[in-house]
Amino acid sequence: MCGLAGAWFPGGRDEPSLIALGHRLGDAIAHRGPDDFGAWADADAGLVLSHRRLAIVDLSPEGHQPMVSADQRWVIAFNGEIYDHGAIRAELAALGHRFRGHSDTEVLLAAIAQWGVEAALARGNGMLALAAWDRQERTLWLARDRLGKKPLYYGLSDGRLVFGSELAALRALPGFRAEVEPDALALLLRLDYIPAPHCILRGVRKLPAGHLLRLDAAAIMSGDLPAPRAWWSALDAQRAAIARGFAGSEADALDQLDVLLRDATALRMEADVPLGSFLSGGTDSSLVTALMQAQSSRPVRTFSIGFDNAVHDESAQAAAVAAHLGTAHTPLHVDGRAALDLVPGLPRIFDEPFADSSQIPTTLLCRLTRQHVTVALSGDGGDELFFGYRRYARTLKNDALLRRLPRTALAKLAGDPGEAARLGGLAALRAELATGDLQGQARLRVSQWRRPEAVVRGARRLVTAYDDPAAMPGTGTAGDALMALDTACYLPEDILTKVDRASMSVALEARAPLLDWRVAEFAWSLPLRMKWRERELKVLPKRLLERYLPRELVYRSKAGFGAPVGDWLRGPLRGWAEAQLSEQRLREEGHFEPAPIRAIWKEFQAGQRKWHTHLWGVLMFQAWRETLR
């Protein structure tokens, strides 16, 4: 796990200035890799690659990056882990390759030299973002892993290409103009995050999950970069899995899931540094921890966090699971002051405006965990693969109801109440009726601001997976469709973005066994009844967890993993929020229409509790904007 950055000046540039620039770009993301730094330049091409290393596998200098292939053709800067590098190494050794060390980077580089970038990516099982320079063809390849665990930004600035793991690296390029893109800001207000390929800065793009981009000097000089293309498609893989189906019984499915998850977990337990797991006490983190402990000769290190607000506190459940499994458990109980102290620093941690309030406990948990280990396994991905969100069930219920209602009744009730839909009751029902289809209902349920383009000055509505009919599988059940939409957007751009930024801010590597692509394709092949029955979510993972925990620790209500933002904005954060949302400031900065924001702020202070979700997105942007100064 590391950070990468680079720049390309077509036409060439002297090597000392390129190396100096590499240092500058790398320093901007030093938190991602405190163990080593490297910069490599091709002066004739005008290209520099920069790398910050967090050493996990092969701690020796043989894992240093950027790394040059044995045949001298390829140079790579790589962020991530290839979990099956041992098997790939053996295959390459049989073909005549020889290795200096035992890092996965060296294996990935040899695989690229042997098979090419796309074929090498397809053989690997892991998480990654990479920049690979082909010295023979004079082309640069940028790539991102299947499900989007690792980030990669890129863009043009005055005829120069600049790219990196975080926006901070791009902003370190001399002369880079950091101008806000209004369309992307509207997405932030709607979703709490900005999904790929969009970015808060004008002229910058995020490489989508499962995509690669091949660039040459002509494209950069023309200013017309080619569109990325998919080397792996989650939607295509889901369609194929649904068509293939799972023919066995539930007992067969349990056995197969057990085998798959055990292997996925074991692969992610390989490290040359201390390792542990996040443990909330929920189904997914408990299952990952149980599978770790079942394959470890020593107590696994586990870590949990709890708030003094009981609604968000799952620490007692985590402690009970840890006690039953026999892990070495470290809890952190956070009072409001510790969480509040973190708020001003969130914009620099998350790099791009980000407004999912679970960013706060996630960051605090990562800070605790990093004091003890360098790698932590998480339960991320279980909700999207195994029907884990209550909103899925509510959406299917409402969709079925809408299909039964006469059209005349729908016409009388339907209408768009705008932002009032967030408040529930008749307004929320009317908004759902007005959507007209399942995809519209899904979009409504993940939206904060319903009409953000009316609040952000100069914004146009951008299409996301929740708007694009082509993002729907077109096969399987309505439940499969809801999970597909979240896999395309919410999972990579919210959940995995949150974990990446929070963990890498303290140089902690987070690994997600449930997001092994083999587990994902198996989950997609299962009938919906093995994931959801009446009021029970994640049916199969819970049945599997019964093999490791007593039923009373498996079947419990889910508390969620957030922060009491509403209480804070009415209490200790009120002064800070008022300053951020002052009418004068909003008007002078020119990003927002002040009137609707001020109206919601006043209603919230008067007791309308649900408006805090609207306000948090605006506040996170306002705080982030201060970092541009």
Sequence and secondary structure as in RCSB ss.txt:
>XXXX:A:sequence
MCGLAGAWFPGGRDEPSLIALGHRLGDAIAHRGPDDFGAWADADAGLVLSHRRLAIVDLSPEGHQPMVSADQRWV
IAFNGEIYDHGAIRAELAALGHRFRGHSDTEVLLAAIAQWGVEAALARGNGMLALAAWDRQERTLWLARDRLGKK
PLYYGLSDGRLVFGSELAALRALPGFRAEVEPDALALLLRLDYIPAPHCILRGVRKLPAGHLLRLDAAAIMSGDL
PAPRAWWSALDAQRAAIARGFAGSEADALDQLDVLLRDATALRMEADVPLGSFLSGGTDSSLVTALMQAQSSRPV
RTFSIGFDNAVHDESAQAAAVAAHLGTAHTPLHVDGRAALDLVPGLPRIFDEPFADSSQIPTTLLCRLTRQHVTV
ALSGDGGDELFFGYRRYARTLKNDALLRRLPRTALAKLAGDPGEAARLGGLAALRAELATGDLQGQARLRVSQWR
RPEAVVRGARRLVTAYDDPAAMPGTGTAGDALMALDTACYLPEDILTKVDRASMSVALEARAPLLDWRVAEFAWS
LPLRMKWRERELKVLPKRLLERYLPRELVYRSKAGFGAPVGDWLRGPLRGWAEAQLSEQRLREEGHFEPAPIRAI
WKEFQAGQRKWHTHLWGVLMFQAWRETLR
>XXXX:A:secstr
 EEEEEEE TT   HHHHHHHHHHHHHTTGGG BSEEEEEEETTTTEEEEEEE   S  SGGG SSEE TTSSEE
EEEEEEETTHHHHHHHHHHTT   SS  HHHHHHHHHHHH HHHHHHH  EEEEEEEEETTTTEEEEEE TT  S
  EEEEETTEEEEESSHHHHHTSTT    B HHHHHHHHHHSS  TT  SBTTEEE  TTEEEEE HHHHHHT  
   EESS HHHHHHHHHHH   S HHHHHHHHHHHHHHHHHHTT  SS EEEE  SSHHHHHHHHHHHHT SS  
EEEEEEESSGGG  HHHHHHHHHHHT EEEEEEE HHHHHHHGGGHHHHHSS    TTHHHHHHHHHHHHTT SE
EE  TTHHHHTT  HHHHHHHHHHHHHHHS HHHHHHH    GGGGGG HHHHHHHHHHH SHHHHHHHHH SSS
 GGGTBTT      TTT GGGS SSS HHHHHHHHHHHTHIIIIIHHHHHHHHHTTT EEE GGG HHHHHHHHH
S GGGT BTTB SHHHHHHHTTTS HHHHS     S   HHHHHHTTTHHHHHHHT HHHHHHH SB HHHHHHH
HHHHHTT GGGHHHHHHHHHHHHHHGGG 
